Amino acid sequence: MMRFVLFVNLVILPTHLWATVTQVNEESTSFPTSSNGEPFPWNKMRLPDTVSPHHYNLLIHPNLTSLDFTGLVHIQIKVHQDTKTIILHSKDIQILNARLIDPERRQVQPLKVLEYPSYQQIALISHVLLKKDFGYEIQLKFAANLSESFHGFYKSTYRTSKGEVRVLASTQFEPTSARAAFPCFDEPAFKANFSVQIRREAKHISLSNMPKLRTLELPGGLFEDQFEESVKMSTYLVAFIVSDFLSISKTSLHGVQISVYAVPEKIDQAEFALDAAVRLLDFYEDYFDIHYPLPKQDLAAIPDFQSGAMENWGLTTYRESALLFDPQKSSASDKLGITMVIAHELAHQWFGNLVTMQWWNDLWLNEGFAKFMEFVSVNITNPELEVEDYFMAKCFEAMEVDALSSSHPVSTPVENPAQIQEMFDDVSYDKGACILNMLREFLTPEAFKAGIVRYLKRYSYSNTVNSDLWESLTNVCDSDGLDDTRLKGDESCRRSGSSSAASKWQSEDELNVKEMMETWTLQEGFPIITVDVRGREVRLSQERYLKSDDHSQTSGFIWHVPLTYISSDSTAVQRFLLKTKTDVLYLPEEVDWIKFNVDMSGYYIVHYEGSGWDDLIRLLKHDHTTLSSNDRASLINSAFQLVSVGKLPLDKALDLTLYLSKETEIMPVTQGFSELVPLYKLMEKREMVDLENQMKGYILQLFRNLIDQQSWTDDGSVSQRMLRSYLLLFACVRGHPPCVSTATQLFNQWRESDGNMSLPNDVTMAVFSVGARTEEGWDFLFEKYKESMYISMKSRIKMALTTSPLDHKLKWMMEQSLVGELLKTQDLPYVVTSVSKNPKAFKHAWDFVQANWDSLIKKFDLGSHSIAHIVVGVTNQYSTREMLAEVRGFFGSLRAEMGAELRCIQQAVENIEENIRWMDKNLPLLQSWLHQHFYQDRNTEL
């Protein structure tokens, strides 16, 4: 599943309550009480392994008028222990009839049904013994309402250009909501084959994982679409849609029929996604050396969709904004984003679908790999997108979460749905991808590829745990009977046995992938590597990086860190494997400077003792292009991270930023903004107007030349275009007169044309943000938002509207997003957090969260990324003890079932505590430094 900004949540009980229930029952031999008052014959959250499903035959009949559905499922099971009880999942479903068929005896008998809603389980009680190694069939007839949320089998709507509201029904099952659409064994290890039939009206079509086999005409104007039997897969990958979508199609080089589906008036925006999907699916088949096992791959744009996309096998589903693209209306960032999302979901067809984690504790085996493969694939299929520039940013995002006490290991024990939901975070996705990239650099790309191909072939249609991956990546030069998956060339194999005088890299007795990688997956956090150069001797040490006053939490952590470095002596990458708390390496000769973690290929940050930082700052000042743009960006990031833990004084980090006045590359520029903008955001919320304006002025002073050089066009590479959009938006929102003047002129022309004038797509955010400053401009933009059929245009208008100083409009946007008619509810978390960044309305966002908490958790559910996004996003720029007390007081007043102990609340509190510590320590230093280095331009409005 691709996190766009937000996640759909699939939980009905909060973490605290689930944990309590689980603990009580696991420690007790007593059994809970089912809904009819009888004892329920199972007392664990996980299903027993007494039976397993082999095949599902599923008939679904949704009614898009009454907004409900009926169904019939035949489940063929195999018995592994003699039993009279079958436990499976069912959530908010009415079981109308249950029967057991013994095919050998040709006997049919009724089954008694007991329900235990707290665990989302039902028990089917047989009067006769089900015998070990025998096969049986369960028949369950059921009914339910279409979900009003974004998971299970749910209702979605869209509005035509004529204002007609149309209804469709779609599914989102990951991680635990297949059970809300049909009774099933809803755990990833219970793989089975699925045969799906869907009944519909003539005006609709239906889609499922497999191609349609036939359509039967039924009485009453109904049709029944019957689909081919699926490959063996987990329940969370099952999907079906009933809609009036149209489609376009192409055939890949490997013969797979690829189609994109969308609402009729948007199908002309599907061509870009179709071409991208064809290229990417062909790439993955060749890269993995494994044929895509289905005859077709559909990509469907769903009008209401909480996450970014979902990897259902053969029927991937997407937000409209993650799939639809118009060359005349979409921006460079749209092109990059859509391509990356498609690359993520198609990577899942192998990582996740073909080979699936045994349980959700190893979710990263799915999501970390899919995130990593986005960059590997798009770098080759779409080199013009320059995706390698952006991977590093994912590691920075992961480190923001991983630097807190509330972080968790990549592989973490989870039991209940709320805990499972909380695994869909930056640690599983982005840290997972970053440590895989680090391992790839450690093993060499060739050896890494050989290992993962071996892993996929060895465990196809099976489930895996962490150690299965590490074993597949160990001894990739040796044959294991899968000759076509071992490393063909011998260059990397020879390298793995070599060791230079200054290197401790990959010698035979040290190359233990499992031992190394478990230091990254079984413990939370990441290391600071401290480098102390003394002549030719480089002393190295490691400790956990942690933003906390509790230093006891940093002891006992040791990682196996594959260090890379360059120096003034050699820009060829040198390597050193640090496996202990301290170590020493020796340089061939003394150097003027040394830079570790080349291009940020490792998941660690580096601190330089002695003159190390001064040497690098001097290098950036005199010739910053000596270092790559990624190295420059990582230095900016590391410097400010080290300020947060007291390793580097703030004035040193700010001194480093002075070179940015000469910077032109997207990653160092945007990283500079990422470190400097939050500083004045802290001051905004303290109403320190003078210092805030000085900080804004310094940033504008740094980048003014670069901003003024930007053309108001769509010219240049994707990176240049995205940088232009970023810079012009910043300058206009900050009130930079040349930017505001041009944007105002363009907005007035666009408005006079009634929105028909063609604006350069990459500058529309800046133009719209200036237009949204006035009541009339805001209203005009919102009318265009309602009218537009172009999802990328709607997204940019909506973002611009949240930058307006008209606070009553911003309050109205949040309220309307909650209602869900004029603004989609799927976008509410984004709207609320965007308003929280607005200096005129940030308090409204926090007030809105408090006033509407009950409604928010009903819409999005506890444990979800949506709620986490709101909680952390709205609070992470507060830095006063008063606001800390207010945030603690509100969340502390909640009842357990309302989310009092969610991880995101711990993160929010930690962030505010860190902000308070930072301001207490660094505010005087910041004031002094700005007084020296900021030259106030009286003509600049801030």
N, C-alpha and C positions, 0 to 999 in steps of 0.2 A: 504494500500500500504506500502510495506517495503522499507525504504530508505536504500540502500546498502551503497554507499558513496554519491550517487548523486540522483537527481530526474529528471524525464522528466517534462518539463514545457508545459503547455497547453494554452499559452496566446499569443494574437497578439498585445495587446497594453500594455505599461508599466503602473505601478501603478499611476504615476502622471497624465497621460493622461486619463486613465479610471476615476480617481477620479474627474478630471475636468469636463469630459463629464457628469458623474453621477450627480454631484452637480448642474450643469447648468440646466439639464433637470428636476431634481426633484424639483427645486425651480421655474420652469416655467410651465405654463399651455399650452404652445405651443408644437407642435409636430414636430419631426425631419423630414427630407426629405429622402424618400427612394431612391434607386439607379436609378430609372427611372424618378425622379424629382417630383413625387407625394408625398403628405403628408403621413407619416407613422403613423398608428393609435394607436401607443403606445409610451410612452416616459419614461419608466422605465427599469432598467437593469433586474429586476426580472419579471417573467411572471405573467400575471393576473390570477386570480382564477375563471374566468368565465366558463372555461371548464377544464376537466381533462381526461387523457387517461385511458382506461380500459384494452385494449389489442392491441398489435402490431403484425401484420403478416408481416414479413420482408423477402424479397428475395434479396440476394446479389450475384452478378456475377463478381468476379475479373478476370482480364486478366493479368497473370504474365509475359507476353511478352511485351505488350504495357504499362503495369504498370498503368492501370486505372481500374475502376469498374463501373458497372451500378447497379441499384437497384429499387425495387418497395416496398413501405410500405403501408399497410392498417392499419390505426389507428382508433380503436373504441373509441369514446369519449362520455362523459356524460356532458350535459350542466347544469350549475348551475345558470346562469342568461341569460335572453333573450339577444341575440347578433347576429350580422351579421359578426363578425370578430373573427378569431382564430389566436392567436399569439403563435408561437413555435420557436424552435431554428434550425438554419441551418448555417453551416460554410464552405465556399469554396466548396459548392455543387451547381451544376446546376439543377434547377427544370425544368424538361422537360414537365410535365403534372400534373395538380391538379384537382381532382374531389371530389364532396361531394355526398354521398349516404344517402338517407333517407330511412331506411329499412321498416318503417311502411307504407310509401306511395309508396315505390319501385320506387323512383325517383332518377335520377342521373343528376347532374348539374355541369358545370365547375366552378372552383374557380379562382378568380383573385389572382395573387401572387405578393406581394410587398416585397422587400428585404431591410433590414437595416444592412449592414455588420458591422458597428461600434459596434452594440450590439449583433451581430451574431444571429439576429432574422429575421423571415419572418412572414408576415401577409397573411392569406388566407381570401379573401373577398367573402362572399356569397351574392347572389341576393335575397335570401329569408331569413326570420328570423329563427334562430335556437332557439327553445323554451326550456325554463327551464324544467328540469327533463326528457327531451327526450334524446334518444341516436342516434348518427349519426356515419358515417364512413368516414374518409378522405382517399383518395387514392393519393399517390404522386409517380410519376416516376422521377428518378434522375440519375445523372452521376457525377463522380469526378475522380481525379487522386489519385492513392495511395500516401500517404504522404511520403515525403523524411525525415521527422523528426522521432521522437520516439513516436508519439501520434496519435490518430485517428485510421484509418485503414491504416497501413503503410507497406512499403516494408522493408524486412530484407533479408540479403544474408549470405551465408557461402561458404567456400572453401573446397572441398573434398581433401583427401590425394593425389589425382592425379592432383590437381590444378584446377579442374572444379568449376566455380562459379555457385551456384544454388540460386534461388529466392524463397521466400515464402512471405506470407502476414499475418500479425497478428494485433491485436487491443490493444490499451491502452486508455481507456476512462476517467479514473479518473484524475482530477475532472470534466472537462468541455469539453470533446472531443468526446462524443458519437455523438454530433451534427455535427461532421466532417465526420461521416460515414453514417448517415441517419438522415433525419429531425425528430425531436423528442422534447418532453417536458423534457429538459435536466436539471432538478433540482431534488435533492434527494427525495423530498416529493411527486413527481409525480410517484408513484409506479404503475406498471402494469404487466400483464403477456405478455410473448413474445413467438411467434412461429417463428422459424428461418428456412429458406431454403437457401442452398448455392450451387451454380453451380461451377463445377470444371472439369478439365481434368482427364483422367483415371490414369495418373501417380501421381496424388495428392490424399490426403485425406482431409477431412474437419472436424473440431471440433467446438462445441459450448457448451453453458452452460449445455444443457440437452443431454440425450442419443439420438442416431440416431434412428428414427422411421422406415424409409425406404429410399431406393435409387432408383430414376427413371433414366432410360437411355433415353437420348434425342438425337435428330439428331445432326450430326456434331461431334460425338465422345465425347459429353459432358454428365455429370452426375449431377443429382440434389439430394443432401442429404437433407432430411427433418427431422427435430428434434422435439422431444416432446415439448409440451407447458411447459414453465417455471413456477416456482412459482412466486408470486408477488414480484417484485424487482425494484430497481432504475435503471435508464438508465446507470449509470456509471459502473454497474456490468455486463452489457451485454458483451459477448466476442465471437469472432470466429477467426479461423485460417485455412488457406489453405496452405498445405505444403506436403513434402514427408517424414514426420517423421515416425519413428517406435516406438513401445511401448512395455512395459511389464506391467503385471497386477497382482493384488491379491485382495482377498475379505476380508473385515474387519470382526471382530467378530459380528458386527451388520448388516452384509449383504450388505455393500456398496462396489461397484466395484471401486477400486482405481487403476489408471494407471499413468505411467510416460512416457511422449513423449519426444523424442530428435531426432536430425539429425541421420541418419543411423549409421554412424561410431562412434557415441558416446553413443549409447543405452546401451552398456555394462558398462557404468558408472552410470546407473540409479538405480541399486539395493538398494544402501544405502538409497536413498531418498524414494523409495517405502516402504521399511520396516519402516522408520521413520514416514511416512504419515499414514500408517496403525495403528501404535501404538498411534499416536497423535489423529487421528480422533476418535478412540475408547475411548481414555481418555476424550475428550471433550464431547462426547455423555453421558458418565457416570457422569462427573463432573457437567454439566449443567442440567442433567436429562431431556434433550430435544433431541429427535431423529434428526439426520442430515436429512433434508427433501428431499434430492435428491437421485436418485438411484445410482449416480456415482460421483466420484471426480477425475478429471484429473489434473495432474501437468505437464506443458509443459516448456521445456528449450528453450528460444528464443535467437538466435545468436546475435541480436541487441536489447538491452533492457536498458533503461536509469535508471530506479529505480532498487531496488533489486528484487522486486516481486510485484504481484498484485492479489487481492483476488477475482477476478471474480467468481461468484457463480457457483461452479461445474467445472470450468476450470481456475484454478490458473496458472498464468504465471510467469516465473522467468528468471533472468539472468542465463546463463549457469553455471557461477561460484557459483551461489547460490543454485544449484540443483545437479550438477554432481560431483560424487565422485569415486575415484579409490583407493582401499586399498593399492595398490603398489606405487601410485604417490601422494596421498593427505596427508596433514599434520593433526595434532591434531586440529589446529585452523580451518581447512576446515570442519572437522567433527562437531565441535561445531557450526560454523557459519551456515552451511547448515541446521542443525537440528533446530536452532533458527528461521531461516527464514521460514521454513515450519510450525513451531509452530505458528508463527505470522499470516501467511495467513490462516491457518485452524481455528485459534481463530476468525478471521474475519467472518467466515461462520455463526457465531452467533452474535458477536459484530460487527455490520456494515452491514451485509447482512440481517440477520433475523430481527434485530432491528437496525434502521438507524437513524443518527442524522437528525433533521428536516431541518437544514441548516448548511452550512460549518463553521459558527462561533463556533459550538460545535464539530468540527472535532475530538477533543481529545476524545470524547466518543467512536469513532471508534479506533483511533490510540493509545491513551494512554492505553486503555484496551487491545488491541492486544499486545502491547509491554509488559505490565504487565503479561499477560497470557503466553507469551513465557517462562518466568521464572517459573511460577507456574506449567505449564505442563511439561516442560523438566526436572525440578527437580524430578518429579515423574517417567516419562517414561524413562529417561536416567540419572539415578543418577550418573553414572560414569563420566558424563561431568562436574559435580560440578558447575552448572550454578549459584548457589547462590553466588559464589565468585565474579561474574561480575556485579551484579545488581547495586551495589553502584556506579560503574563507570558511569552508565547512569545518575545518579543524579548529579555527578560532571560535566558531559558534559552539562547537562541542566543549571546548575548554571553559567557556563561560559557565556552563552548567557543572562541568566536572571539577571545577575549582571550589565547589561548595561542599560543606559537610553532608548535605542532603543528597549528594550524588550516589550512584550505585555502580557496581561492576557491570561490564558489558553483558556478562552472563550471570543472571541473578535468579535465585529461586522465587517462583511465583505459583500461586495456587488458584486464586479466585479471579473472577472477571475484572474487578477493579484493579487488582495488582497487574493483571495482564495488560490492561489498557494503559497503565502508566509506563509500560515498557516501550511504548511507541513515542520515543523522545529523541533528543539530540544525541544521547549516548549510544542508543542502538543503531541509529542511522549514520550520524556523522562521525562519531568516534569509531564506530565499526568500520566505516569506509577508510578513515585515516590510518588505522592500524593495519588494514589490509594493504594500503598503498606503501606503508613503511616496510611491511614484509616483502612486498614485490620488489622494492629497491634493495632489500637485504639479500634476497635469493637470486636476483636478476629477473627481468620480465619474462625471459624464456622459461626459466625453471618454474617460476610461479604459475605461468600459463599451463605448463605440463602437469603441475600438481592439481590445479583446479579442474582440468579436463579429466584427470584420473578420478578425482572426487565425484564428479557428475556421472561418469560412466559406472563407477563402482556402486553408487547408491541410487541409480535411477529408479523411480517409482517407490522409493523407500524413505525412511526417516533417519535423521542423523543427530549426533551430539557434537559438541566442540571438538572432542578428541579425534573424531573421524576425519575432520578437515586437516588437523595437524599431521595425522598419520599419512594422509594422501600427499601432503606437501613435504614429507620427509623422504630422503633418498630418491629424489625424482630421477636420478641418473640410473637407478637400478630397475631392471625389469621385474614386474610382479605378475606376469601373465597377461597383462594388458599392454602388449608391445606398442600398440598404436597410440598409447597415451603417455609413454615415457618420453623423456627429453631426447630428441633425435640428435641434435648437435652435441659436440663435446666441449665447446668453449666454456660454457657456464659450469660444466662438471669439473673441468680442470681448475677453474677459478675457485670452486668451492673447496678445493684442497690446498690452495696456496696461502701463503702468509708472508708479508713483507716485514722488514725490520721495524717499521713504524705502524704496523697494523695488527689488530687481533680480530680479523674478520674471517669468519667461516672456515676455520681450520677444522679438520675432520673430527677431532675430539670435542669441538665446541658446538658443532652444528646440530643443535637439538631444537627443532621448531616448536615442539609441544612445550618444552621447558621454558623457552623464550616467550612464546605467545600467551601462555597462561599467566605470566606476570602482567600482561596487558588486559586480559579478559576476566580474570578471577579476582582482581582487586580494583577498587575505584581510584580515580584520580590520575595524575600524570606527574612526571618529575621536572624539577628545575635542575639543569646541569650547570654547575659552577665551574668556570674555566679560569685557571690562574697560570699565566705564562711567565716562566722565569728562565730567560735565555732560551735554550733548546728544550727545556723541560716544561711540559704542560701537565699541571696537576688537575685532576678531574674529581668531582664529587657529585652525588645526587641526593636529593631529598624530595619529599612530596610538596607540590605547590598547593597551598590551601589558604583561602581567604577566611581566616578564622583567628580568634584570640586564643583558641584552645590548641596549643602546640603539641599536646599529647597525641593528637590525631595525625600527626605527621611522622611519628616514629614507627619503625618496623616495616616500612615500605621500601622494597628494592625491585627495580625493573632491569630487564636485560635490554639495554638501549643501544641500537645500532647507530652510532654517531657518524656523521659525515662532516667534513670541514674543507675549507679552502683557505689560502693565505696569500700574503703579498709575494711569497716565494713561488707559489703554484696555484693556478686556478683549476687544475685537474682535481677532481673530487677524491679526497683521501677518506679512509674508513677506519673505525675503531669500535669494537664491541665492548661496551662497559657493562659488566655483570655484577659488580660489587659496589659497595658504598663509595669507595674511593679507588682511584687508579692513577697511573702516570703513563703518558706517551711521550716519545722523544721525536723532535723535529730534526730534519737533516741539517738545518741551519737556523739561526735566529731570524725572526720575521718582524715586519713593521705592524702588521695586523693579522688577525685570524678570525674567521667567521664560521661558526658551527651551525649544524642543521641546514645544509645547503638546500635552497629553494623550499624550505619548510617541508621536507619529505618525511621528517620524523615527528611523532606526536609528543613533543617536549619543548620547553623553552630554555633559553640559555642566558646565564648571567656571567659577565666578564669582570673578574677582579682586577685590581691594580689599574693600569692605564688602558685596559681592554676596550671599555666604552669610549673613552676619549679618542683612541686610535680610530675606531669605526666612525665616530661623529666627524672627525677630521677628514676621513676618506670620503664620506658623503658630501661634505662641504666642498672639497676640491674636485672630485670626479665621481659623482654618484653612480655613473653608468659602469664603473668597474664591477659593481655588484649587479646581479640580475634584479629585475623588478620584484620578483617574489622574495628575494633576500632582503631587499629594501623594506618591503611591506612587513616581513616577519620581524625585522629589527624594530620597527615602529610599534608593532604589537607587543613584543617582548619587553621593551622599555617601560611601557605603561603598566603592563602586568606586574613587573618587578617593583614599580612604585607602590602598587596596592599591598604588597607584602613587606614593604620596608627594605628591600634589597637595593633600590636605586632611588636617589633623591629626585623629586619632581623636576627641579630645574635642569637636571641632566637630561631627562626625557624630553622636556620642552626644547632644550638646546638642539636635540636631534631633529626636531620638527622644522627647524629654521631652513634646512636644505630644501624643504618641500616647495619653496618658491620657485625652484628650478625643475620640479617634477612634472612629467607629462603622462606617465603611464597609469592605467586605471587602478591597478591593485594598490600601489603605494598611496595614490591620491585618496582613494576611498577609505583605505585604512587610516590615513591621517584624519579624515573626517570622523571615522568611527571612534577614534580615541579623543578627539578634541571637542566634538559636539556635545557628548554627554557631560562635559565639565560645565558648559554654560546651562545645560538643562537642569543640573543640580541647583544652580543659582536661581534659575527661573522660579523654581518651586520654593525657594527661600526669599523671593522678592528682593534679591540683591541686584538692583537694576544697574547700577554703575559698573560693577564688576562684570556682570552678565554682558553688558554692551561692549566692555573692553575685550572680553573673550571672543565675542562674535566679530568684533572689529579685527582682532588678530587673525582669525581664520580667513576672513575676507582679504586681509592684507597679504596673507600667504598665497592665496589662490587667485587674486584679482587679475593678474596678467593672463593666466590660463583661462579664466572665465571670459575675459574680454576678447580673447582670441577665438571663441567658439562662434561658428556660423549657425544661423537659424535655418538649418537644412537637415536632410537625412543622408548627407554625404559621409563617406568614410567606412572603415571597417566596423564590425559589430562592436568591438571594444571601444572604439572612438565614438560611436553613436551613443552607446550606453553612458559613457563618461560625460558626453555633452548633455544628455538628458539630466543626469545627476547634478552637474555643476549649475546649469541654468535654473533648475528648480530651487536649489539652495540659494542662489543669488537673488532670485525673485522673491522668495519667501522672506529672506533677510532684508529686502528693500534696497538692493544695490541699484542705484538710479538708471544706469544704462540698460540693465536687464528689465526693470519694471517698465521703462519707457517703450522698449521694443515689444514686450509682451502685451502691454496695454493697447498699443497700436494694432497688433495682430488680433487681439480679442475683439476689439471694436469692429474691425473689418469682418471677422468671422460672424459676429452677432448681426451685423447689418445684412449679411448674406443669408440670415436665418439658419446659420450652421451649415450651409451648403459649400462654402469656400473650403478648399482643400488646404489644410495646415500640414506642415512637416510633422510626421508622427512623433518623432523623438523630442520635439519641443512643446508638444501640446500640454504636458503636465505643468510646465512653467506658465504657459499662456492661460490655462484654465485656473491655476491657483491665483493669478492676479485678477482674473475676472470674477472669482468667487469672493473678493473682498467687499463688494457692494451687494446690497439687497437685490437690486435688479439683475446684476450679473449672476448671482447665486441662483435666483429663480429661473433665469434663462437656461443656465447649465442643467438644472434639475429637469426642466422640460425636455431638453435634448437627451438626457439620461433615460427618461421614460420612453422616448420615441425610438431610440437607437436599437437596431437589430445586431449591431457589431459589439461583441462582448468585450473586446479590448478597449474600444472607445468608452463603453460604460464603466469599465474598471478605472480608467484614467480620470474620467469625470468624477467618479465617486471619491477617489483619493484626493483630488483637488478640492472638492467640497469640504473635506475634513480639515483643510488648512485654513479655512476662513476664520476671520476674527469675530464673526457673527455668532456669539455663543448660543443664542436662542435657536438658531438653525442647527447647530451641532447637537443640542439636546433633542431636538425634533428628529434628527437622523437616527440617533440611538433608539428612541422610542419606536420609530417606524420600522427599524430593523427587527425589533422584538415582535412587532405585529406581523411582519412578513408579507405584506401586500405590495406596497410601493417599493420597498427595498427587501431583497431576499434575506431571510433569517440566516442562511448559510454564511452570510457576510458579517453578521453581528459582532463576532469577536474581533474581526479586523476593524470595523467601524469604531468600536469602543476603545481599542488600544490606540488607534490613530487620533481620536479625540483627546486621549490622555497625554499625547505628545504636543498638543496645541497649547501654547502659553496662555491663551484666553479662556481655555475651557477644561484644563486638566482636572480641576476639582469636580467638575460635572461628571466626568467619567467615573471617578471613585464613588461619588454619591449615587450614580446610576447602578453601579455594581452592588452596593449595599442595599439600595431600595428594591432591586429586582433579582436578588440572589435566588430566591425560590423559583422564579420563572426561568432563570438562566440554567439552573441544574435540571429542570424539567425538559428544557429544549435540548440541552447538550449532554446531560448526565455527568455525574461525578467520576473522577478518574480520567476524563477525556483530555486530549490535547487542547481542545477548544476552551475548556475551563482553565486549564493551566496557562494558556496564552493570555486569557483575560486577567487572571490573578497576578501573574508576574509582570505582564506588560503594563498594567495600570499603576503598579506600585513601584517599579524598579528605578524611578528617578527621585523618589523621596529621600531626604537626608536629614530629617530632624527627629529628635526624640519624641516630639509631640505626635508626628505622623506614625512613628513606629508604635507608639502606645495605641493610637487609633486603629491601625491595621491589626495589631495583636488583639485589641479589645473586640473588634468586630468578628474576626474568625474564631477567637476564643469563646465567644458567646454562642456559637453555633452548636446545635445538638450533634451527636456523633453521626447520625444518619444524614446530616446536612453538610458533612465534609470537613469537620474540624481538624482532621489529621491527614489531609492530602499532602503529598510531597510538594506540590506547587506552593502551598502556604508556607512550608518551611523555607523554600527557595526565596519567596517574597520577603520574609522576615530577614533571612541572611543577607539579601541584597541591600535592604535598608540599613542594617547594622554595618555593613561594609561601607556604604556611602557616608554614614555618620563618622566612622573611624577616619575615612579618607579626608573628609572636610575638616575634622578636628586637627589632623596632622598637617595638611597641605595648604589650607586656605591662605595663611600669611605668606607662604612661599610663592603661591600663585600670584597674589597681589603684587608682591615685590618684583617678580619676574616680568609680569605684564607691564608694570611701570617702566621697566628698562627697555622692553622690546616692542611694545605696541605704540605706533605713531598715529595718534588720533587724526583722522581726516574729517574735518568739520563738515565737509560736504556730503559725507556718506550717512544715509539714514539707516538706522539699525532697528 
